[in-house]
Amino acid sequence: MFEDALMENRVKDTSRWSVVLSTVIQLVLVGVMLLIPLLNYYELPATDFVSFLTAPPPPPPPPPPPAAVVIKAVPKEFDTGALTQPVAIPDQVAIIEEDIAAPSAGIAGVVGGVPGGSVGGTVGGVLGSIISSAPTAAPPPPPPPPVKKKAPPKRIRVGGNVAKARLTRQVRPQYPPLARQARIQGTVKLSAIIAKDGSIQKLEVMSGHPLLVPAALSAVKQWRYRPTLLNGEAVEVLTNIDVNFTLSG
């Protein structure tokens, strides 16, 4: 029984020491792990900290307040046309002397005077009576503006029937033989300018068959008209002339 007790005590002592030893080893390992980062430190740049920690510049001082404008109250001697008592009595009073105005040229009278007149003349004297007695004539009316005469037109347009009524000589056109053989008939329309003396001045073909146009032009060039008068003056006439070509039978 005694040996069993010793064995139990020994087992208990060894287990107690093993626990203590393991605890110490663990503490040492933890301490080493904590010391390793502290040994490998990195140096921080001092300039970054200085610039980061620099205080901002102070704000500018406020502008000075505007200077107070002093308005001096000037006492008014006249207020709405009424006299007021002055604040202070001046030591000296300025005396203003006015020169005697010379008599106006309009009322000075006649140079050299008039017998029986007064010195300096009188208002509205001889000159005034002469001026007042003379009647004032009204200004003449302005002349009427000149009337511009419209120049008569050099050329007027007259209808074909009106111009035909003023014919004095009408030459009949000869029927072209070729057109007669081809049985061609129709109307040749011409534009004519009648001169101031009634003769045909210019002819233009407006329409018509080519075989009939030459005969119409040669006949119309020989026509004569009475002169056309406008406001007593002869003028040129622009008109249209129709020349008909018809076959009988």
Disulfide bonds with the S-S distance in Angstrom:
none
